[in-house]
Amino acid sequence: MSSKRQKSKAYKLDVKYEAKKASISIPPDHSIHQLKAMIHSQFNLKPEEQSLICNGKPLCTSDNITLKQAKIPNGSKITVNRIASSVSTTPPNAKSAVEVGV
């Protein structure tokens, strides 16, 4: 007697970043963070630099919730946008020590 319940069926997501596309298979009980890690391995874009759009709607949820909790259906189209990292080296109008004459 085999049970089909034991295997959780993986979702297939069509992911697009810039001109590149990839198909990612991921179980629905995996987190958004795990999805972002898979996107990182495909597109070399760090998870903290990713902004996800699912089927045309921005995905503004915690990275710790599952795909199922975020209501991402199987077969979704995910568009990835790059967001600027929050680390700023020098403000745009700041003067360096050389310019100030320190």
C-alpha positions as CSV (number, residue, x, y, z in Angstrom):
1,M,0.0,0.0,0.0
2,S,1.7,3.2,-1.1
3,S,0.7,6.6,0.1
4,K,0.9,9.7,-2.0
5,R,0.6,11.8,1.1
6,Q,4.3,11.2,2.1
7,K,5.7,13.3,-0.8
8,S,4.8,17.0,-0.8
9,K,4.5,18.0,-4.4
10,A,7.0,20.7,-5.4
11,Y,5.7,23.9,-6.9
12,K,7.1,24.9,-10.2
13,L,7.8,28.6,-10.4
14,D,8.8,30.6,-13.5
15,V,11.4,33.1,-12.3
16,K,12.6,36.1,-14.4
17,Y,15.4,38.4,-13.6
18,E,16.4,41.0,-16.2
19,A,16.5,39.1,-19.5
20,K,17.2,35.7,-17.8
21,K,14.6,33.1,-17.0
22,A,14.7,30.0,-14.9
23,S,12.2,27.4,-13.7
24,I,12.5,26.6,-10.0
25,S,11.0,23.6,-8.2
26,I,10.4,24.2,-4.5
27,P,8.0,22.5,-2.0
28,P,5.2,24.8,-0.8
29,D,6.3,24.4,2.8
30,H,9.7,26.0,2.1
31,S,10.1,29.6,3.2
32,I,10.4,32.8,1.1
33,H,14.0,33.0,2.3
34,Q,14.7,29.5,0.9
35,L,13.2,30.6,-2.4
36,K,15.4,33.7,-2.4
37,A,18.4,31.4,-1.7
38,M,17.5,29.3,-4.8
39,I,17.1,32.5,-6.8
40,H,20.6,33.6,-5.6
41,S,22.1,30.3,-6.9
42,Q,20.4,30.8,-10.3
43,F,21.0,34.5,-10.9
44,N,23.9,35.4,-8.4
45,L,21.7,38.0,-6.8
46,K,21.9,38.1,-3.0
47,P,18.6,37.5,-1.1
48,E,18.8,40.9,0.6
49,E,19.0,42.6,-2.8
50,Q,15.8,40.8,-4.1
51,S,12.4,42.3,-4.4
52,L,9.9,39.7,-5.6
53,I,6.7,40.2,-7.6
54,C,4.4,37.3,-7.8
55,N,1.9,37.2,-10.7
56,G,2.1,41.0,-11.0
57,K,1.7,41.8,-7.3
58,P,4.6,42.8,-5.0
59,L,5.4,40.2,-2.4
60,C,5.6,42.2,0.8
61,T,5.8,39.5,3.4
62,S,8.3,38.2,5.9
63,D,11.0,35.9,4.5
64,N,10.2,33.4,7.2
65,I,6.8,32.4,6.1
66,T,6.2,29.5,3.7
67,L,5.1,29.8,0.0
68,K,1.8,28.4,1.0
69,Q,1.3,31.0,3.8
70,A,2.3,33.7,1.3
71,K,-0.4,32.4,-1.0
72,I,2.0,31.8,-3.9
73,P,0.2,29.2,-6.1
74,N,1.9,26.5,-8.1
75,G,2.9,27.7,-11.6
76,S,3.3,31.3,-10.5
77,K,5.4,33.8,-12.4
78,I,8.0,35.5,-10.2
79,T,9.7,38.6,-11.3
80,V,12.9,39.6,-9.4
81,N,13.9,43.2,-9.1
82,R,17.2,44.3,-7.7
83,I,17.0,46.7,-4.8
84,A,20.0,48.8,-3.7
85,S,21.8,47.3,-0.7
86,S,21.2,49.3,2.5
87,V,24.9,49.8,3.1
88,S,26.0,53.3,2.1
89,T,29.7,54.1,1.9
90,T,29.5,57.8,1.5
91,P,26.5,60.1,1.2
92,P,26.2,61.7,-2.2
93,N,26.9,65.2,-1.0
94,A,29.5,64.4,1.6
95,K,33.1,65.6,1.2
96,S,36.1,63.4,1.6
97,A,38.8,64.2,4.1
98,V,41.1,65.3,1.3
99,E,38.5,67.8,-0.1
100,V,38.0,69.2,3.4
101,G,41.7,69.5,4.0
102,V,41.9,67.4,7.2
